[in-house]
Amino acid sequence: MTGVFLAAGWVLPVSAAPIRDGAVAVEDGRIAWVGPAETAERSGAEVRDLGAGVLLPGLVNAHCHLELSHLAGAVAAGSGFSEWVGALVSARSSESGEQVRAAAGSAALGMAAAGTAAVGDVSNRLEHLDLLAAAGLRAVVYHELIGWDPARAEAVLAAAEARVAALKALPGVAVELAAHAPHSVSPELFAALRRRGAPESLHLAESPDEERFLRSGDGPWCGFLESRGLGHVPFVAPGTSAVRYADSLGVLHPGLLAVHCVQATPDDCRLLAERGVSVAVCPRSNRFLGVGLPPVAEMLAAGVNVCVGTDSLASSPSLDVLDDLRALHAELPDMPPSRLLEMATVNGARALGLGDLGALAPGKTAALAFLAAQRRIKDPLAYLLHSTVRATRLVA
């Protein structure tokens, strides 16, 4: 055997059973072998012993907004989702490009250092993409379109396409067109996006305000639209759930990353699975905004590819997906820990179209994370979910 060998008290391949006293061989940036450390030692290979901790694939944060990092702690939860969105929009009205870049760059470096290998990053400005590459993160950047006025649909899309076309290619960074949500994007803009094979991501069924607006056409979201000068735009409520409404628009398609889905019903969960939609859940952000918790067990049972995101620092205290896994474990103590780990690794990689990440297996990219431990661990998955230890990125 050749390459660099890393040994640890536990190796969590994700695609296979945990290995006590395991090792991973890395050669030319790829995983060449995974197995017992004693096998590597008997071969005469030089083995770097990391200690008693847990070696696992680099984590995947499937949904965040790095360009909102400068708003950490700046926007209170308020009395409801629509009010919070209004406060967020107001706070963003005075932001500067330098401010956004500085905070986003710092957040990206912090994510990478804490074991995150890849991120699904939502962006309106597209001014920090080089900082993702500089941090060594693989990234799918979803350029988010917002446009409730149908008269502006083609202009909004044309401006976005021009912005994306002007971008410089960056290693490991892909840019896709996305839509904000069914209650902030007109059917006409959705139709224009659909003609171009988009959107690739969408906030969906996040709040009771959204559900009420789509079911009955009234409620707090109407007040938000009026405050933005959009109260004149005619809209006939479809009288159905956000998931069903999105499907009626032809938006649900294989490869779509739907975010949140807190309000999804059992029927909605089955529909998402039938359409091949992945769902990124952000439990800490949902709790902060008071919108509820996503029906993770129901989505998994229906066959949905469920992954995990942190959302932004404007609604979450950190960009560490392990914190969201631990929050989910506290809410769903009966869910197998292995399923939770899959959500933050292989499921997230699948959702972002990054099939070479998310597991420790021969041929995969050697994106590795490590949780240190002071002594031998009896159960590595329990340690992952109950410890307060942060992961670190490993470079072989």
C-alpha positions as CSV (number, residue, x, y, z in Angstrom):
1,M,0.0,0.0,0.0
2,T,1.2,3.5,-0.8
3,G,0.1,7.0,0.1
4,V,-0.3,8.9,3.3
5,F,-2.0,6.8,6.1
6,L,-4.1,8.3,8.8
7,A,-5.2,6.2,11.7
8,A,-7.7,7.0,14.5
9,G,-9.5,5.4,17.3
10,W,-12.6,5.3,15.1
11,V,-13.1,5.7,11.4
12,L,-16.6,6.5,10.2
13,P,-16.8,5.7,6.5
14,V,-20.5,6.5,6.4
15,S,-20.8,4.1,3.4
16,A,-19.8,1.2,5.6
17,A,-19.8,0.2,9.3
18,P,-17.6,2.2,11.8
19,I,-14.1,0.8,12.1
20,R,-12.5,0.7,15.5
21,D,-8.8,1.5,15.3
22,G,-9.2,2.2,11.6
23,A,-7.1,3.9,9.0
24,V,-7.5,5.7,5.7
25,A,-4.9,5.9,2.9
26,V,-4.8,9.0,0.8
27,E,-3.0,9.2,-2.5
28,D,-3.0,12.2,-5.0
29,G,-5.9,13.8,-3.2
30,R,-8.1,10.7,-3.3
31,I,-8.9,8.0,-0.8
32,A,-7.0,4.8,-1.9
33,W,-8.0,2.4,0.9
34,V,-10.0,2.2,4.2
35,G,-9.6,-0.5,6.8
36,P,-8.1,-1.6,10.1
37,A,-5.0,0.3,11.2
38,E,-3.2,-3.0,11.9
39,T,-3.5,-4.0,8.3
40,A,-1.7,-0.8,7.2
41,E,0.9,-1.2,9.9
42,R,1.7,-4.8,8.8
43,S,2.2,-3.6,5.3
44,G,5.1,-1.6,6.5
45,A,3.5,1.7,5.5
46,E,4.2,4.8,7.6
47,V,1.0,5.5,9.6
48,R,0.2,8.9,11.1
49,D,-1.8,8.2,14.3
50,L,-4.3,10.9,15.0
51,G,-5.2,9.6,18.4
52,A,-8.4,8.4,20.1
53,G,-10.8,10.5,18.2
54,V,-13.1,10.0,15.2
55,L,-12.1,10.4,11.6
56,L,-15.0,11.0,9.2
57,P,-15.8,12.6,5.8
58,G,-15.7,16.3,5.5
59,L,-19.1,17.8,6.5
60,V,-21.6,19.2,4.0
61,N,-23.6,22.3,4.9
62,A,-26.3,22.1,2.3
63,H,-27.9,25.5,2.9
64,C,-26.5,28.7,4.2
65,H,-26.3,32.4,3.3
66,L,-22.7,33.5,3.8
67,E,-23.4,37.0,2.6
68,L,-25.6,37.5,5.6
69,S,-22.8,36.8,8.1
70,H,-22.3,40.4,8.9
71,L,-25.8,40.4,10.4
72,A,-25.0,37.9,13.2
73,G,-27.1,38.9,16.2
74,A,-28.4,42.0,14.4
75,V,-32.0,40.9,13.7
76,A,-34.2,39.8,16.5
77,A,-36.7,37.0,16.0
78,G,-39.6,39.5,16.5
79,S,-43.2,38.4,16.7
80,G,-43.4,36.4,13.5
81,F,-41.7,35.3,10.3
82,S,-43.0,38.1,8.1
83,E,-41.9,40.7,10.6
84,W,-38.4,39.1,10.8
85,V,-38.1,39.2,7.0
86,G,-39.0,42.9,7.0
87,A,-36.4,43.6,9.6
88,L,-33.8,41.6,7.6
89,V,-34.5,43.5,4.4
90,S,-34.3,46.8,6.3
91,A,-30.9,45.8,7.8
92,R,-29.6,44.8,4.4
93,S,-30.5,48.2,2.9
94,S,-27.5,49.9,4.4
95,E,-24.9,47.1,4.0
96,S,-21.7,47.7,2.0
97,G,-19.8,45.3,-0.3
98,E,-16.7,45.5,1.9
99,Q,-18.7,44.7,5.0
100,V,-20.4,41.7,3.3
101,R,-17.1,40.4,1.9
102,A,-15.2,40.7,5.2
103,A,-17.8,38.8,7.2
104,A,-18.4,36.2,4.5
105,G,-14.7,35.5,4.1
106,S,-14.2,35.1,7.8
107,A,-17.3,32.8,8.0
108,A,-16.1,30.7,5.1
109,L,-12.6,30.2,6.7
110,G,-14.3,29.2,10.0
111,M,-16.5,26.7,8.3
112,A,-13.6,25.0,6.5
113,A,-11.4,24.9,9.6
114,A,-14.3,23.2,11.5
115,G,-14.4,20.3,9.0
116,T,-16.9,21.5,6.4
117,A,-15.9,20.3,3.0
118,A,-18.7,21.7,0.9
119,V,-21.5,24.2,1.1
120,G,-24.7,25.1,-0.7
121,D,-24.5,28.9,-0.4
122,V,-27.4,31.2,-1.4
123,S,-26.3,34.6,-2.7
124,N,-28.0,37.7,-4.1
125,R,-24.9,39.8,-4.6
126,L,-22.3,37.2,-5.9
127,E,-19.5,39.3,-4.5
128,H,-17.7,36.8,-2.3
129,L,-17.3,33.7,-4.5
130,D,-13.6,34.0,-4.6
131,L,-13.5,33.8,-0.8
132,L,-15.2,30.4,-1.0
133,A,-12.4,29.1,-3.3
134,A,-9.7,30.7,-1.1
135,A,-11.1,28.9,2.0
136,G,-10.8,25.6,0.2
137,L,-14.5,24.9,0.2
138,R,-16.3,23.1,-2.6
139,A,-19.4,25.2,-3.2
140,V,-22.6,25.3,-5.2
141,V,-23.7,28.9,-5.1
142,Y,-27.4,29.4,-5.7
143,H,-27.9,32.9,-7.2
144,E,-31.3,33.7,-5.7
145,L,-33.9,35.6,-7.7
146,I,-36.7,37.5,-6.0
147,G,-39.5,39.1,-8.0
148,W,-43.2,39.3,-7.1
149,D,-44.2,41.7,-9.9
150,P,-44.9,39.6,-13.0
151,A,-44.2,42.6,-15.2
152,R,-40.6,42.5,-14.2
153,A,-40.0,38.7,-14.5
154,E,-38.0,38.7,-17.7
155,A,-35.9,41.7,-16.6
156,V,-35.1,40.1,-13.3
157,L,-34.0,36.9,-15.0
158,A,-32.0,38.7,-17.7
159,A,-30.1,40.7,-15.1
160,A,-29.3,37.6,-13.2
161,E,-28.1,35.7,-16.3
162,A,-25.8,38.7,-17.2
163,R,-24.4,38.8,-13.7
164,V,-23.6,35.1,-13.8
165,A,-22.1,35.3,-17.3
166,A,-19.7,38.0,-16.1
167,L,-18.3,35.8,-13.3
168,K,-14.8,34.5,-13.4
169,A,-14.5,30.7,-13.2
170,L,-13.2,29.6,-9.8
171,P,-11.9,26.1,-8.8
172,G,-14.5,24.1,-7.0
173,V,-17.3,26.8,-7.2
174,A,-20.4,26.3,-9.4
175,V,-23.1,28.9,-9.8
176,E,-26.8,27.9,-10.4
177,L,-30.0,30.0,-10.6
178,A,-32.4,29.7,-7.7
179,A,-35.7,31.2,-6.6
180,H,-36.4,32.6,-3.2
181,A,-39.8,31.1,-2.4
182,P,-43.3,30.6,-3.8
183,H,-44.6,33.7,-1.9
184,S,-41.9,36.0,-3.2
185,V,-41.5,34.9,-6.8
186,S,-44.3,35.4,-9.4
187,P,-45.6,32.5,-11.5
188,E,-44.2,34.4,-14.5
189,L,-40.7,34.4,-13.1
190,F,-41.0,30.7,-12.2
191,A,-42.1,30.0,-15.8
192,A,-39.1,32.0,-17.1
193,L,-36.7,30.1,-14.9
194,R,-38.3,26.8,-15.8
195,R,-37.6,27.4,-19.5
196,R,-33.9,27.5,-18.6
197,G,-34.0,24.4,-16.5
198,A,-34.1,26.2,-13.2
199,P,-34.6,26.9,-10.3
200,E,-32.0,24.6,-8.7
201,S,-32.9,25.6,-5.1
202,L,-36.0,27.1,-3.4
203,H,-37.1,28.0,0.1
204,L,-40.3,26.0,0.5
205,A,-43.0,25.6,3.2
206,E,-40.9,27.4,5.7
207,S,-43.5,29.3,7.8
208,P,-47.2,29.4,8.8
209,D,-47.3,32.9,7.2
210,E,-46.3,31.4,3.8
211,E,-48.9,28.6,4.1
212,R,-51.6,31.0,5.1
213,F,-50.9,33.4,2.2
214,L,-51.0,30.5,-0.4
215,R,-54.1,28.9,1.1
216,S,-56.2,32.0,1.7
217,G,-54.4,35.0,0.2
218,D,-54.3,36.9,3.5
219,G,-52.3,37.2,6.7
220,P,-49.0,38.9,7.7
221,W,-47.2,38.3,4.3
222,C,-49.7,40.5,2.6
223,G,-48.6,43.3,5.0
224,F,-45.0,42.7,4.0
225,L,-45.7,42.9,0.3
226,E,-47.6,46.1,0.9
227,S,-44.6,47.6,2.8
228,R,-42.5,46.8,-0.2
229,G,-44.8,48.6,-2.6
230,L,-46.1,45.4,-4.1
231,G,-49.6,45.4,-2.6
232,H,-51.1,46.2,-6.0
233,V,-49.9,43.0,-7.6
234,P,-52.9,40.7,-8.2
235,F,-52.7,37.2,-6.8
236,V,-55.3,34.5,-6.6
237,A,-54.4,32.2,-3.8
238,P,-54.2,28.6,-5.0
239,G,-55.8,27.3,-1.8
240,T,-53.3,24.6,-1.3
241,S,-50.0,23.9,0.4
242,A,-46.7,25.5,-0.7
243,V,-45.4,22.2,-1.8
244,R,-48.5,21.5,-3.9
245,Y,-48.4,25.0,-5.3
246,A,-44.8,24.7,-6.3
247,D,-45.6,21.4,-8.0
248,S,-48.5,23.0,-10.0
249,L,-45.9,25.5,-11.3
250,G,-43.7,22.7,-12.5
251,V,-41.0,23.7,-10.1
252,L,-40.5,20.4,-8.3
253,H,-38.0,18.3,-10.3
254,P,-35.2,15.8,-9.7
255,G,-32.1,17.7,-8.5
256,L,-34.1,20.6,-6.9
257,L,-32.9,21.4,-3.4
258,A,-35.9,22.5,-1.4
259,V,-35.0,24.2,1.9
260,H,-36.9,24.0,5.2
261,C,-40.2,22.2,4.4
262,V,-41.2,22.8,8.0
263,Q,-44.9,22.9,7.1
264,A,-44.8,19.9,4.8
265,T,-47.7,17.4,5.4
266,P,-47.4,13.7,4.9
267,D,-48.9,14.0,1.4
268,D,-46.3,16.8,0.7
269,C,-43.5,14.5,1.9
270,R,-44.6,11.8,-0.5
271,L,-44.9,14.3,-3.4
272,L,-41.3,15.6,-2.7
273,A,-40.1,12.0,-2.8
274,E,-42.0,11.2,-6.0
275,R,-40.5,14.3,-7.7
276,G,-36.9,13.4,-6.7
277,V,-36.5,16.6,-4.6
278,S,-33.8,16.8,-1.9
279,V,-34.7,18.7,1.3
280,A,-32.2,20.7,3.4
281,V,-33.5,21.1,7.0
282,C,-32.2,23.9,9.3
283,P,-33.7,23.1,12.7
284,R,-31.9,25.8,14.8
285,S,-32.9,28.6,12.4
286,N,-36.5,27.3,12.3
287,R,-36.5,27.3,16.1
288,F,-35.1,30.8,16.3
289,L,-37.8,32.1,13.9
290,G,-40.6,30.2,15.7
291,V,-41.9,28.4,12.6
292,G,-41.7,24.9,14.0
293,L,-39.5,21.9,13.2
294,P,-39.3,20.0,10.0
295,P,-40.9,16.5,9.7
296,V,-37.6,14.8,9.2
297,A,-38.8,11.3,10.1
298,E,-41.8,11.6,7.8
299,M,-39.6,12.8,4.9
300,L,-37.1,10.0,5.4
301,A,-39.9,7.4,5.6
302,A,-41.3,8.7,2.3
303,G,-37.9,8.4,0.7
304,V,-36.8,12.0,0.5
305,N,-33.1,12.7,0.4
306,V,-32.9,14.8,3.6
307,C,-29.7,16.8,4.3
308,V,-28.7,19.5,6.8
309,G,-28.0,23.2,6.5
310,T,-27.3,25.9,9.1
311,D,-29.0,28.8,7.4
312,S,-27.4,32.1,8.0
313,L,-25.8,33.8,11.0
314,A,-28.8,36.1,11.0
315,S,-30.9,33.3,12.3
316,S,-28.5,30.7,13.6
317,P,-25.8,31.0,16.2
318,S,-23.2,29.1,14.2
319,L,-22.4,27.7,10.7
320,D,-21.4,24.3,12.2
321,V,-23.7,21.5,10.8
322,L,-22.8,19.3,13.7
323,D,-24.7,21.8,15.9
324,D,-27.8,21.2,13.8
325,L,-27.3,17.5,13.9
326,R,-27.1,17.7,17.7
327,A,-30.3,19.8,17.7
328,L,-32.0,17.2,15.6
329,H,-30.9,14.4,17.9
330,A,-32.3,16.2,20.9
331,E,-35.7,16.5,19.1
332,L,-35.6,13.0,17.6
333,P,-33.7,10.8,20.1
334,D,-35.1,7.6,18.5
335,M,-33.6,8.3,15.1
336,P,-30.6,6.1,14.4
337,P,-27.4,8.3,14.8
338,S,-26.1,6.8,11.5
339,R,-29.1,8.4,9.6
340,L,-28.3,11.7,11.1
341,L,-24.6,11.5,10.1
342,E,-25.7,10.6,6.6
343,M,-27.7,13.8,6.4
344,A,-24.6,15.9,7.1
345,T,-22.3,14.0,4.7
346,V,-23.4,11.7,1.9
347,N,-27.0,13.1,1.6
348,G,-25.8,16.6,1.4
349,A,-23.2,15.7,-1.2
350,R,-25.9,14.0,-3.2
351,A,-28.2,17.1,-2.9
352,L,-25.4,19.4,-4.2
353,G,-24.4,17.0,-7.0
354,L,-21.0,16.4,-5.5
355,G,-20.8,12.6,-5.7
356,D,-17.1,12.4,-4.9
357,L,-17.7,13.7,-1.4
358,G,-19.6,12.5,1.7
359,A,-18.0,9.2,2.4
360,L,-14.7,7.5,3.1
361,A,-14.4,5.1,0.2
362,P,-11.7,4.3,-2.5
363,G,-11.9,6.8,-5.3
364,K,-13.6,9.6,-3.3
365,T,-12.0,12.9,-2.8
366,A,-10.0,13.0,0.4
367,A,-12.0,15.7,2.2
368,L,-11.6,14.6,5.9
369,A,-12.7,15.9,9.3
370,F,-11.6,14.8,12.7
371,L,-13.1,15.0,16.2
372,A,-10.4,14.8,18.8
373,A,-10.9,12.9,22.1
374,Q,-8.9,12.7,25.3
375,R,-9.4,9.0,25.7
376,R,-10.8,5.9,23.9
377,I,-14.4,6.2,22.8
378,K,-16.9,3.4,23.2
379,D,-19.5,4.7,20.7
380,P,-18.2,7.1,18.0
381,L,-21.7,8.2,16.9
382,A,-22.8,9.0,20.4
383,Y,-19.6,11.0,20.8
384,L,-20.4,12.9,17.6
385,L,-23.9,13.8,18.8
386,H,-23.3,14.4,22.5
387,S,-19.8,16.0,22.6
388,T,-19.3,19.7,22.3
389,V,-16.0,19.1,20.5
390,R,-15.6,20.9,17.2
391,A,-14.4,19.0,14.1
392,T,-11.2,20.1,12.4
393,R,-10.3,19.8,8.8
394,L,-7.5,17.4,7.9
395,V,-5.2,17.9,5.0
396,A,-3.3,14.7,4.2
